[in-house]
Amino acid sequence: MKRRKDPAARALRRRVLLTVLALGLVLASHLRPVYRIRVQGEPLPGRYSLEQARHGEAQAREIAEEILGSAEALCPPEKRLSLTLRLADGEAAALTEALLAHTEGIRTATEVRVNGIRLGNVEDGETLQRALQRSIRGQMPLKAVSGGISGRLELQTVYTGEGTCTPYSDMVLLITGVAPVIYLDSEGKLA
């Protein structure tokens, strides 16, 4: 003898199944594909959208081609796809920096500008500033109490090729050639 299922129980089961299915669809509609990225085994912080990952790689490729003439030395990032409810929070610039930092033949340097005129690159901006101050103090007249260049010195970190930095002593001469040093006495007059 066949047992007939209770229509009310069947309706309840169908409602529960539809509710679970609807909740699953709502959850799935909020899932976002994101990438966890590693560069030469080092994990980068954050989660990257496909667009952020592509943009960071494209920027690194463009910079490598400009500096090296080719992007062949650029190491490919390792991407692992995952689904999450969170938004992508990685920065394309961080990916670009990581890729360039691990590319042979590319290094960071400090670009030197005086009054907007680009003079070249040095290895370290702080070391350059100390060398410039030593040069200014070393040539200071006896009646002077202070001295400084007559222009605006701008230092900015840039990517460059190996062996493209100017020695500090040469850069100090370039800076003081473009913006001569002015010395002042205790009354604020030229010394």
TORRONU-577316 format. One record per residue (C-alpha): residue number from 1; residue in one letter; x, y, z. Coordinates in nm, 4 decimals, padded with zeros to 6 digits. Example, Ala and Ser with C-alpha at 12.3 -4.5 7.8 and 13.67 -1.06 7.14 Angstrom:
BEGIN
1; A; 01.2300; -00.4500; 00.7800
2; S; 01.3670; -00.1060; 00.7140
//
This chain:
BEGIN
1; M; 00.0000; 00.0000; 00.0000
2; K; 00.1374; 00.3350; -00.1043
3; R; 00.1491; 00.6103; 00.1427
4; R; 00.0324; 00.9363; 00.0171
5; K; 00.2425; 01.2309; 00.1167
6; D; 00.0750; 01.5027; 00.3014
7; P; 00.0197; 01.7984; 00.0633
8; A; 00.0948; 02.0417; 00.3428
9; A; 00.4323; 01.8744; 00.4115
10; R; 00.5162; 01.8820; 00.0397
11; A; 00.4310; 02.2517; 00.0213
12; L; 00.6419; 02.3214; 00.3290
13; R; 00.9362; 02.1275; 00.1817
14; R; 00.9032; 02.3188; -00.1445
15; R; 00.8972; 02.6545; 00.0407
16; V; 01.2056; 02.5609; 00.2420
17; L; 01.3865; 02.4474; -00.0736
18; L; 01.2926; 02.7674; -00.2588
19; T; 01.3985; 02.9804; 00.0401
20; V; 01.7372; 02.8047; 00.0594
21; L; 01.7807; 02.8402; -00.3164
22; A; 01.6889; 03.2123; -00.3019
23; L; 01.9325; 03.2719; -00.0152
24; G; 02.2035; 03.0881; -00.2102
25; L; 02.1393; 03.3037; -00.5163
26; V; 02.1472; 03.6229; -00.3079
27; L; 02.4774; 03.5149; -00.1558
28; A; 02.6209; 03.4177; -00.4955
29; S; 02.5171; 03.7518; -00.6454
30; H; 02.7352; 03.9313; -00.3880
31; L; 03.0456; 03.7176; -00.4402
32; R; 03.3275; 03.8974; -00.6165
33; P; 03.6181; 03.7392; -00.7996
34; V; 03.9464; 03.8712; -00.6583
35; Y; 04.3098; 03.7735; -00.6899
36; R; 04.5721; 03.7150; -00.4257
37; I; 04.9044; 03.8044; -00.5876
38; R; 05.2620; 03.6939; -00.5205
39; V; 05.5719; 03.8385; -00.6847
40; Q; 05.8658; 03.5989; -00.6746
41; G; 05.7090; 03.4189; -00.3807
42; E; 05.6385; 03.7325; -00.1762
43; P; 05.2662; 03.7916; -00.1136
44; L; 05.1321; 04.1404; -00.1763
45; P; 04.8859; 04.2813; 00.0755
46; G; 04.5236; 04.3081; -00.0272
47; R; 04.2978; 04.1542; -00.2859
48; Y; 04.3081; 04.2685; -00.6478
49; S; 04.0322; 04.2902; -00.9042
50; L; 04.1166; 04.1703; -01.2533
51; E; 04.1267; 04.5345; -01.3683
52; Q; 04.3674; 04.6370; -01.0896
53; A; 04.5962; 04.3430; -01.1654
54; R; 04.5994; 04.4185; -01.5378
55; H; 04.6607; 04.7897; -01.4773
56; G; 04.9511; 04.7239; -01.2362
57; E; 05.1134; 04.4791; -01.4792
58; A; 05.0652; 04.7152; -01.7765
59; Q; 05.2261; 05.0043; -01.5877
60; A; 05.5240; 04.7874; -01.4907
61; R; 05.5608; 04.6628; -01.8487
62; E; 05.5505; 05.0201; -01.9837
63; I; 05.8146; 05.1430; -01.7366
64; A; 06.0384; 04.8412; -01.8013
65; E; 06.0174; 04.8979; -02.1775
66; E; 06.1044; 05.2657; -02.1330
67; I; 06.4050; 05.1939; -01.9108
68; L; 06.5361; 04.8676; -02.0537
69; G; 06.3978; 04.8825; -02.4067
70; S; 06.2123; 04.5560; -02.3449
71; A; 05.9783; 04.4082; -02.0854
72; E; 06.1276; 04.0578; -02.1124
73; A; 06.3091; 04.0843; -01.7766
74; L; 05.9811; 04.1626; -01.5972
75; C; 05.8861; 03.8700; -01.3738
76; P; 05.5259; 03.7526; -01.4094
77; P; 05.3128; 03.7722; -01.0946
78; E; 05.1493; 03.4598; -00.9524
79; K; 04.7730; 03.5142; -00.9295
80; R; 04.5315; 03.2989; -00.7321
81; L; 04.1606; 03.3526; -00.7960
82; S; 03.9137; 03.3401; -00.5081
83; L; 03.5570; 03.4484; -00.4464
84; T; 03.4769; 03.6773; -00.1568
85; L; 03.2081; 03.9080; -00.0263
86; R; 03.4672; 04.1830; 00.0266
87; L; 03.5659; 04.4448; -00.2281
88; A; 03.9082; 04.4348; -00.3895
89; D; 04.1373; 04.6534; -00.1792
90; G; 04.4759; 04.6074; -00.3480
91; E; 04.6490; 04.8965; -00.5186
92; A; 04.7714; 04.8710; -00.8770
93; A; 05.0672; 05.0957; -00.7856
94; A; 05.1817; 04.8465; -00.5200
95; L; 05.1794; 04.5678; -00.7794
96; T; 05.3732; 04.7875; -01.0243
97; E; 05.6352; 04.8683; -00.7592
98; A; 05.6726; 04.5041; -00.6577
99; L; 05.7187; 04.3920; -01.0183
100; L; 05.9774; 04.6625; -01.0894
101; A; 06.1630; 04.5964; -00.7631
102; H; 06.2166; 04.2359; -00.8745
103; T; 06.3244; 04.3214; -01.2287
104; E; 06.6938; 04.2922; -01.3041
105; G; 06.8425; 04.6129; -01.4453
106; I; 06.5871; 04.8457; -01.2827
107; R; 06.6434; 05.0282; -00.9569
108; T; 06.5052; 05.3236; -00.7676
109; A; 06.6969; 05.6486; -00.7560
110; T; 06.6333; 06.0099; -00.6600
111; E; 06.5670; 06.2515; -00.9437
112; V; 06.7136; 06.5984; -00.8819
113; R; 06.5528; 06.9165; -01.0100
114; V; 06.6447; 07.2770; -00.9351
115; N; 06.3866; 07.5418; -01.0243
116; G; 06.2099; 07.2787; -01.2344
117; I; 06.5218; 07.1941; -01.4366
118; R; 06.6046; 06.8231; -01.4295
119; L; 06.9723; 06.7720; -01.3462
120; G; 06.9815; 06.3922; -01.3276
121; N; 06.9612; 06.1134; -01.0708
122; V; 07.1540; 06.0208; -00.7587
123; E; 07.1379; 05.7029; -00.5530
124; D; 06.9984; 05.8637; -00.2364
125; G; 06.8420; 06.2060; -00.1819
126; E; 06.9366; 06.2342; 00.1862
127; T; 07.3026; 06.1631; 00.1125
128; L; 07.2927; 06.4302; -00.1593
129; Q; 07.1449; 06.6851; 00.0824
130; R; 07.4174; 06.6137; 00.3379
131; A; 07.6871; 06.6512; 00.0679
132; L; 07.5313; 06.9803; -00.0458
133; Q; 07.5229; 07.1145; 00.3133
134; R; 07.8870; 07.0109; 00.3673
135; S; 07.9848; 07.1925; 00.0473
136; I; 07.7946; 07.5079; 00.1480
137; R; 07.9457; 07.5110; 00.4997
138; G; 08.2933; 07.4300; 00.3678
139; Q; 08.2962; 07.7410; 00.1451
140; M; 08.1223; 07.9773; 00.3902
141; P; 08.3010; 08.3135; 00.4367
142; L; 08.4035; 08.4008; 00.7936
143; K; 08.1511; 08.6830; 00.8345
144; A; 07.8602; 08.4693; 00.7061
145; V; 07.6224; 08.2994; 00.9495
146; S; 07.4119; 08.1084; 00.6996
147; G; 07.4126; 07.9972; 00.3418
148; G; 07.1870; 07.8223; 00.0947
149; I; 07.1281; 07.7775; -00.2750
150; S; 06.9397; 08.0498; -00.4569
151; G; 06.6842; 07.8118; -00.6061
152; R; 06.4300; 07.5482; -00.5142
153; L; 06.5684; 07.1953; -00.4856
154; E; 06.3213; 06.9154; -00.5668
155; L; 06.3933; 06.5485; -00.5005
156; Q; 06.1676; 06.2671; -00.6195
157; T; 06.2038; 05.8894; -00.6174
158; V; 06.2014; 05.7422; -00.9695
159; Y; 06.2811; 05.4165; -01.1450
160; T; 06.5917; 05.4101; -01.3584
161; G; 06.8382; 05.1721; -01.5180
162; E; 07.1509; 05.0456; -01.3466
163; G; 07.4520; 05.2771; -01.3700
164; T; 07.2601; 05.5935; -01.4553
165; C; 07.3223; 05.7844; -01.1312
166; T; 07.5476; 06.0896; -01.1117
167; P; 07.8147; 06.0937; -00.8356
168; Y; 07.7219; 06.3171; -00.5408
169; S; 08.0161; 06.5547; -00.5835
170; D; 07.9262; 06.6138; -00.9489
171; M; 07.5596; 06.6687; -00.8620
172; V; 07.6539; 06.9251; -00.5955
173; L; 07.8487; 07.1163; -00.8640
174; L; 07.5504; 07.0973; -01.1019
175; I; 07.3115; 07.2240; -00.8327
176; T; 07.5321; 07.5160; -00.7307
177; G; 07.5917; 07.5973; -01.0973
178; V; 07.2186; 07.6324; -01.1656
179; A; 07.1372; 07.7952; -00.8297
180; P; 07.4489; 07.9666; -00.6886
181; V; 07.4980; 07.9662; -00.3125
182; I; 07.4058; 08.2838; -00.1267
183; Y; 07.5673; 08.3583; 00.2112
184; L; 07.4174; 08.6004; 00.4638
185; D; 07.5775; 08.7767; 00.7597
186; S; 07.4158; 08.8319; 01.1018
187; E; 07.2330; 09.1411; 00.9722
188; G; 07.0773; 08.9498; 00.6819
189; K; 07.3002; 09.1135; 00.4213
190; L; 07.4978; 08.9322; 00.1554
191; A; 07.8292; 08.8166; 00.2980
//
